[in-house]
Amino acid sequence: MRLILISFLTCISQLLSLAQSQRPYLFIGTYTNGKSEGIYVYRFDTKAGTASYVSHIKTDNPSYIAVSKHHPFIYAVKEQSSAQLNEVSAFRFDDQSGTLELVNSRSILGAGPCYITVDSKNKWVFTANYKGGSVSGIPLKEDGSLDSIRYFNQHTGKSINPKRQQEPHAHCAMFSPDEQYLYTTDLGTDVINQYRFNAKNAVQPLQTKADSVIFSKPGNGPRHLCFAPKAPFLYAINELSGTIDQFQLSKGIPKLVASVSTDSTNNADKGSADIHISADGRFLYATNRGNYNNISTFSIHPKTGFLTLLQVLPTGGISPRNFTIDPSGNYLLVGHQRSDFITIFKRNPSTGLLQPTSNKIEVSSAVCLKFR
């Protein structure tokens, strides 16, 4: 009888796990100077390609969020233009009720935090601060709460664009897949920095001097990064030039090997925004804003990493700032900063191609989408 009960409970657990994988949680970060109020939580149906509202929590301008990989915490920036008002917040997520609870908030030194990342062991969060042109690091306590800021790096310099590059503008802070390095991009100075990361060092988690400095082509404006999951390739999307740079990683050091347009044009006013690679490493996607409002699909050569443009589609909204692929790989969701909805594309995992659907999620100024 005891063995039968254990077997029954195991089956129930497996069924619940399957149901969870078919209906993962979707977290949506927004700008709150319009209709939105904070971070929104949805359930996404990976079979139907639809989403259902669960909850939301009020917080100011959570324009970028980070989901802890193995812990029930969400971390979010509070993006403001004044350095005195900028904060990072920690939230505890209840997987049963689908609700978020504020744990605490901490001030950071940099203005305009627009990106946040957390390491897999939940020891550190780092922010890229666009307005201040800096990077901040905050250690995390055992209960997931934020400690006081311990790391701060002020970028310096400028580049050739007189409207956008007269000062530093840090835009991304991303760990390498093995978390040996933290990479930061600076749109204002055309630089990508690589810092060796040590999660155990509670005082100086990053080297004071970059382990490697990659100088982007003047006027590129590097914005976001993505790593190929199964090959030594790093890709950077350049907001100002409308291009994607491909880097070959050799012993962790990036070397530029190719650069392509983010779509079929060579225009430099596309406001290129986000970039992601499918979980199987075969396809890369990129969005453009400005007057384009499109998303491009590229195939990735398995040996060279070179990109081949397959498709360009309108996203259906204004200013597609951020997007994500659902855990099943069957759908791609695009958030629009200047529209009141998220569009949902059907994705063919074999060809990588996207197909528009009529499904939408009604959330205003959705600028960050994360699954759990």
C-alpha positions in Angstrom: 0.0 0.0 0.0 2.8 2.4 0.9 4.5 1.8 -2.5 1.2 2.4 -4.3 0.8 5.7 -2.4 4.3 6.8 -3.2 3.7 5.9 -6.9 0.5 7.9 -6.9 2.1 11.0 -5.3 4.9 10.8 -7.8 2.5 10.7 -10.7 0.6 13.7 -9.3 3.9 15.6 -8.9 4.8 14.8 -12.5 1.4 15.9 -13.8 1.7 19.2 -11.9 5.2 19.7 -13.3 3.9 19.1 -16.8 1.1 21.5 -16.3 3.5 24.1 -15.0 5.8 23.7 -18.1 2.8 24.1 -20.4 1.6 27.3 -18.6 4.8 29.1 -17.4 4.6 32.5 -15.7 5.3 35.6 -17.8 6.6 38.7 -16.0 6.2 42.1 -17.7 8.2 45.2 -16.8 6.7 48.6 -17.9 7.0 52.3 -17.8 4.5 53.7 -15.4 4.1 57.3 -16.7 1.0 56.2 -18.7 -1.6 53.5 -18.0 0.7 50.8 -16.5 1.3 50.6 -12.7 4.3 48.3 -12.3 5.2 44.6 -12.9 2.5 42.4 -14.3 2.2 38.6 -13.9 0.5 36.4 -16.5 0.2 32.7 -17.2 1.1 31.8 -20.8 -0.5 28.8 -22.5 2.3 27.3 -24.7 -0.3 25.2 -26.7 -2.8 27.9 -27.5 -0.4 30.9 -27.6 -2.6 32.9 -25.2 -2.0 34.6 -21.9 -4.2 35.1 -18.8 -3.8 37.8 -16.2 -2.8 36.7 -12.7 -1.7 39.7 -10.7 0.5 42.9 -10.7 2.4 44.9 -8.1 2.7 48.7 -8.2 6.3 50.1 -8.5 7.7 53.0 -10.4 9.2 52.4 -13.9 10.3 48.8 -13.7 11.8 49.1 -17.2 14.0 46.0 -16.8 13.6 43.0 -14.5 15.7 39.9 -13.7 14.3 36.6 -12.7 16.4 34.5 -10.3 17.1 31.2 -11.9 16.8 28.9 -8.8 15.3 31.2 -6.2 11.8 32.7 -5.8 12.9 36.3 -6.4 12.4 39.0 -9.0 14.7 42.1 -9.2 13.7 45.3 -10.9 15.1 48.7 -11.6 13.2 51.9 -10.9 14.4 54.0 -13.9 14.5 57.7 -13.3 16.5 60.6 -14.8 17.7 61.9 -11.5 20.5 60.0 -9.6 18.8 60.8 -6.3 15.7 58.9 -7.2 17.1 55.7 -8.7 16.6 52.4 -6.9 16.6 48.7 -7.3 13.8 46.5 -5.8 13.7 42.9 -4.7 10.4 41.0 -4.8 9.5 37.5 -3.5 7.4 35.5 -5.9 4.7 33.0 -4.7 4.5 30.3 -7.2 1.2 29.1 -5.9 -0.8 32.3 -5.9 1.3 34.0 -8.7 1.8 37.1 -6.7 4.8 39.4 -5.9 5.6 40.8 -2.6 8.1 43.6 -2.1 11.1 42.5 0.0 13.1 45.8 0.0 14.6 48.5 -2.2 18.0 50.1 -2.3 19.4 53.3 -3.8 22.1 53.1 -6.4 24.6 55.7 -7.4 23.9 55.8 -11.2 21.0 57.6 -12.9 18.7 55.9 -15.3 19.2 52.2 -14.6 17.9 50.5 -17.7 19.2 46.9 -17.3 19.5 44.5 -14.4 21.0 41.0 -14.1 21.4 38.5 -11.3 23.8 35.6 -11.1 22.5 32.0 -10.9 23.6 31.6 -7.3 21.6 34.7 -6.3 24.6 36.4 -4.8 24.8 39.7 -6.8 22.7 42.0 -9.0 24.3 44.4 -11.4 22.7 47.4 -13.2 23.6 49.3 -16.3 22.8 53.0 -15.7 22.1 54.7 -19.0 21.7 58.3 -17.8 24.6 58.2 -15.5 26.9 56.1 -17.8 27.8 53.7 -15.0 27.5 50.2 -13.7 26.4 49.4 -10.1 26.6 46.1 -8.1 24.6 45.1 -5.0 25.2 41.9 -3.0 22.2 39.8 -2.0 21.4 38.4 1.4 20.4 34.8 2.1 16.7 35.9 2.3 17.0 37.3 -1.3 16.9 40.9 0.0 19.3 43.6 -1.3 22.3 44.7 0.7 23.9 48.1 0.3 25.7 49.0 -2.9 29.3 47.7 -2.9 30.4 48.1 -6.5 30.3 51.2 -8.7 32.1 51.9 -12.0 31.8 55.3 -13.7 32.4 55.1 -17.4 34.1 58.0 -19.1 34.5 59.2 -22.7 32.4 60.0 -25.7 32.1 59.1 -29.4 31.2 60.7 -32.8 27.4 61.1 -32.7 26.8 64.7 -31.5 23.3 64.0 -30.3 23.7 60.6 -28.6 27.4 60.1 -27.8 28.6 63.2 -25.9 28.9 61.2 -22.7 28.8 57.6 -21.5 25.5 55.6 -21.6 25.8 52.1 -20.1 23.0 50.0 -21.6 23.6 46.4 -20.7 25.2 44.2 -18.0 25.2 40.5 -18.9 26.9 37.4 -17.5 28.7 35.0 -19.8 27.0 31.6 -19.8 29.6 30.2 -17.4 29.4 33.4 -15.3 33.2 33.8 -15.3 32.7 37.3 -16.8 30.3 40.2 -16.8 30.0 42.1 -20.0 28.8 45.7 -20.2 28.0 47.8 -23.2 28.2 51.6 -23.5 26.2 53.2 -26.2 27.8 56.6 -25.6 31.5 55.6 -25.9 31.2 52.6 -28.4 32.8 50.2 -25.9 32.0 46.7 -24.7 33.8 45.8 -21.4 34.6 42.4 -20.1 35.1 42.0 -16.4 36.2 38.8 -14.6 33.5 37.9 -12.0 34.0 36.4 -8.5 30.7 35.9 -6.7 32.5 35.0 -3.5 34.2 38.3 -3.2 31.8 40.4 -1.1 33.8 43.6 -1.6 35.2 43.5 -5.1 33.2 41.1 -7.3 34.6 42.5 -10.5 38.1 43.5 -11.4 38.6 47.3 -11.1 40.0 47.3 -14.6 38.3 45.5 -17.5 39.8 42.2 -18.4 39.2 43.1 -22.0 38.0 46.2 -23.8 36.3 45.8 -27.2 36.2 49.0 -29.1 33.1 49.1 -31.4 33.0 50.9 -34.7 32.6 54.7 -34.0 28.9 55.6 -34.1 27.7 52.0 -33.6 26.2 52.6 -30.2 26.3 49.0 -28.8 23.1 48.3 -26.9 22.3 44.7 -26.0 24.2 41.4 -26.1 23.4 37.7 -26.5 25.5 34.5 -26.4 25.1 31.5 -28.6 24.1 28.7 -26.2 26.1 25.9 -27.9 29.0 27.7 -29.6 31.7 30.3 -28.8 29.9 33.3 -30.3 28.8 36.6 -28.9 26.5 39.0 -30.7 25.9 42.7 -30.1 23.1 44.8 -31.5 24.1 48.4 -32.3 21.3 50.9 -31.7 22.7 53.8 -33.7 24.1 52.1 -36.8 21.4 49.4 -37.1 23.9 46.6 -37.3 24.7 43.3 -35.5 28.3 42.5 -34.6 29.5 38.9 -34.3 32.4 38.1 -32.0 34.3 34.8 -31.8 35.2 33.9 -28.2 38.7 32.4 -27.8 39.6 31.6 -24.2 36.9 34.1 -23.2 38.3 36.9 -25.2 35.9 38.3 -28.0 37.2 39.0 -31.5 35.1 40.7 -34.1 34.6 38.5 -37.1 31.5 39.9 -38.9 28.9 42.6 -39.0 25.5 42.6 -40.7 22.5 44.9 -41.0 19.7 44.3 -38.5 17.3 44.0 -41.5 17.4 44.3 -45.3 18.4 48.0 -45.2 21.6 49.9 -44.6 19.9 52.9 -42.9 21.3 54.0 -39.6 18.2 55.5 -38.1 16.4 52.2 -37.1 16.8 52.5 -33.3 17.8 48.9 -33.1 16.7 47.5 -29.8 16.8 43.9 -28.7 18.5 40.6 -29.7 17.9 37.0 -28.7 18.9 33.5 -29.8 16.6 30.4 -29.8 17.4 27.8 -27.2 18.8 25.4 -29.8 21.3 28.1 -31.0 20.0 27.9 -34.7 18.3 31.2 -35.0 18.8 34.9 -34.0 16.1 37.6 -33.8 16.5 41.4 -33.6 14.0 44.3 -33.4 14.1 47.8 -34.8 12.2 50.8 -33.7 12.1 54.3 -35.3 10.0 54.3 -38.5 10.6 50.5 -38.9 8.9 48.7 -36.0 10.0 45.3 -37.3 11.6 42.1 -36.2 14.2 40.1 -38.2 14.9 36.4 -38.3 18.4 35.1 -39.0 19.8 31.6 -39.3 23.1 31.0 -37.5 25.8 28.9 -39.3 26.6 26.1 -36.9 30.4 26.3 -37.5 31.1 29.9 -38.4 28.3 31.6 -36.5 27.7 33.8 -39.5 24.2 35.2 -39.9 21.8 34.9 -42.9 18.7 37.0 -43.0 15.6 34.9 -43.5 12.7 37.2 -42.8 11.6 40.7 -41.8 8.1 41.3 -40.4 6.3 44.3 -38.8 5.7 43.8 -35.1 2.2 45.4 -35.3 3.0 48.0 -32.7 5.1 51.1 -32.1 8.6 50.9 -30.7 9.3 47.2 -30.1 11.8 47.6 -27.3 12.0 44.0 -25.9 10.9 40.5 -26.9 11.2 36.9 -25.7 10.7 33.4 -26.9 8.4 31.2 -24.7 9.9 28.0 -23.1 8.3 25.7 -25.6 10.0 27.6 -28.5 6.7 27.8 -30.3 5.9 31.5 -29.7 7.7 34.8 -29.7 6.3 37.8 -27.8 7.1 41.4 -28.6 6.5 44.2 -26.1 6.0 47.8 -27.4 7.0 50.9 -25.5 4.6 53.2 -27.3 1.7 50.8 -27.7 -0.8 49.3 -25.2 -0.2 45.7 -26.1 2.2 42.8 -26.6 2.0 41.0 -29.9 2.3 37.2 -30.1 4.0 35.5 -33.1 3.7 31.7 -33.9 7.2 30.4 -34.3 8.3 27.4 -36.4 11.1 25.7 -34.4 12.4 23.9 -37.5 12.7 26.9 -39.8 12.8 29.7 -37.3 10.3 31.7 -39.2 7.6 33.7 -37.5 3.9 34.0 -38.3 1.6 36.8 -37.0 -1.3 35.8 -34.9 -4.3 37.7 -33.7 -3.4 37.0 -30.0 -2.3 40.0 -27.9 -1.7 40.9 -24.3 -3.2 44.2 -23.3 -0.4 45.8 -21.3 0.7 49.4 -21.9 4.4 50.4 -22.3 5.6 46.8 -21.9 9.4 47.1 -22.2 10.7 43.9 -20.5 9.4 40.3 -20.9 10.7 37.4 -18.8 9.5 33.8 -18.4 9.8 31.5 -15.4 
